[in-house]
């Protein structure tokens, strides 16, 4: 990441495990106590992302996530840290964050998620990927369906682009985690499932079936050349 970028952390004080990972990645950060504090401490160039712990005070955690998602100066990269018990609350607020990590987290998993999520120097092949009504510009990170722009987070776009690059091919959750998120599989299949649900919702009812679920296997974009279809 650029040295001038600063990540918002909630809450304060933060855990030693998170501090260690951030320091290892040379990520500048500031911890905030609430939305007002986040506004006061916001860097001149805006927050480069957010790492928000849900447990403790879920209402305030989601208020901060919502503020980041609507802040024009902030980068669209928010990672939620959550215990398994708080997952239902995450499921009700999937439009407010980019990725999530279960706690207690494995340091290597969190490090890999942060590196990938906060990376912005992404190579492109200056091409347009099209599949039926779907169109993705890999240079500008824009996606459209039937000519209508899709409001996707960074990771939603990356997942859709990966699937669209090999239409008809089935990918397991483990492969998607490795290839799209860029880290080894630590039991985070829920990450893929949540992002697939969000993509289908944003594609709309008419086009949600562009992404097929293959039971006990994984997901694919489009139909296979033969065999029954599953959703």
N, C-alpha and C positions, 0 to 999 in steps of 0.2 A: 504494500500500500504506500501511497505518498506519505512522506514524513509529516506533512502539514495536516493530515486528516485526523479527526478525533472521533472516537466512538462513545456514544452515550451508554452508561451502565446504570441499571436500576436493580436493587436499591442501594443505598449507602448506609452502613459500611458493607462492602462486598467480601465474598469468601476468598480465602488465600489461594484456593485451587484455581479460581478464575484469574486472579491477579498474576499468578505464575504463568499461565498460558498466554495472557496478553503481553507480558514482558518478554517471553520467549519469541513471540512473533513481532516484537518491536512495534506494537500497536499503541498509539497514544489514546488515552481515555480519560473521561471525567465521570464520576458517580453523581447521580442526582437523587433527590428525595421525593420529588413530585413534578407535575407539569410546569408549575410556576418556576421551580428551580431549574428545570431543563431549558426554559425560555431565557432565563437570566444568564446561564452558563454557556448558551449556544455559541460556538465559534463563529467568527466573521464569515467563513465560507460554508457554514452549516454543518450539521452532524453528518459524518460519513457512514453512520449506521447505528444500530442499537442492539444491546444485549440486555434483555429484560427477564428477570426472574419472576415467575408467576406466583409461586408459593409465598405466603406471608401476607400479602395484600393484593389479591387478584384484581379488585376493582381499579386500584391506582395503576397497577401494571398495565392493564388494558387501556386505561386513559392515556398513559404515556405512549403506548404502541399506536393508538389512534391519532394522537397528536403528531407523531413522527410520520405516519402514513399520509397525513394531509399537509405536512410542512413542505412547501415548495423548495426550500433551501436544503432539505435533508435528502440523502441518498436513500433509495428504496431498498434497504437491506436491514431487516430486523430479525434477530434470532431470539426466540423465547426459550428459556430454561424452565423446565417443569417436571415435577414429580409425576408418577403414573396416576396418582389420585386426582391431579388437576387436569388430566387430558380431556375430560368432558367439557371443561370451560374453554380449552383451546379449540375444540371442535366447533364451538359456538362463535368463535371469533377468528376464523381462518383468513379473513380478508385483511387482518391487521398485521400479519407478520409474514416473513419470507421463508423461514425455516424454524425448526424447533429441535431441542436436544433434551433427552430425559436426564434427570438427576437422580442419584449421583452420576456424573458423567465420567467417561474415560477421557483422560487428558488428550490422548492421541486423536480421539474422535472429535472432540471439541476443537482442537487445533486445526484439523483438516476442514471442518465445516466453516470455521472462520476464514481460513485462507481462501477457500473457494468463494464463499459468499461475498466477501469484501473485495475480492479482486475485480479490478475494472480495466486492466490492461489486457483485454481479450483479443486474440488474433481472429480475424475473419477471412473468409474466402471470397468476399465481395460477390455474393451470389444471392439469388432469390430461390427459396425452396417453395414449391407449390405442390399441393395434394388436394385434388377436388376443389372445394370452395376455400381451402386454407392456403394462405400465403405468408411466408416468413422472410424478412429481409435480415440476413445474418450480419450485415454491416451496421445497420441502424437499430437492431434489436426491436423491430416493429413486427407485429403479427396482425393479420386480418383474416376474417372469415366472411365470405360473401361481400367483400368490399368494405366491411365494417371493422374499425380498429378494435383490437382486444387490449384491455388494460391488464397486463400481466406483470407479475413481479419478476425479478431477475431469474430466480430458480424455476418458476413456472415456465418462463420462456425457454430456458435451457433444457428442461425436460421435454417440452413440446418439440423443440428443434431436434433433439436426439431421436425421438420417435419418428418425426417426419423425415429424417435422413435415411431411414430404412423402413418404408411403409410395408406393412404386411408381416414384418418380422416380429416374433414374440420375444420380449425381454423379461427375465425374472426380476424381482425386486432387488435381489442382491447385485445383479448386473447394473441395474439402473442407479443404485446407490454408488457403485464403484465408478461408473462412467460419467454420470451426470454430477453427482455431489463430490466425487473425487476422493473418497475415503473407503477404507475397508469396512466390511459389514460387521456391525456391532449389535445386531438385533434391532435395527432401526427401520424395519419394514413399514411401520406406521407413517414414517416421513413420506414415502412414495405414495401410499394410499391417500393421505391427506392432500398431497399436491395433485393427484389424479382427480379427486373429487372437486378440487377447486378449478382445475382446467375444464372439466365437463360443465361445471356451473357457468363459467365464463363463455364457453362455446355456445351455451344456450340449449334449450330443449331440442331444437331442430338438428343441431350438429353434435350433441353430446356423444352420440354413438360412433363418432369418428374414432374414439378411443375404446377399444374392446378389452374386456377382462377375460383372460383365459384361466379358468378355475384351476387352482393348485399350481399355476405356473407363473403368470405375470400379466403383462399388458402389451398391446400393440396398437399402432395407428393404422386404420383401414382394415380391410378384409384379406384373409388368406385367399389363395387362388383356388382352394378347394376345402371341403369340410364344413361342418355346421358352425354357425356364428354364436358367440356368447357375449353378454354384456355385463 
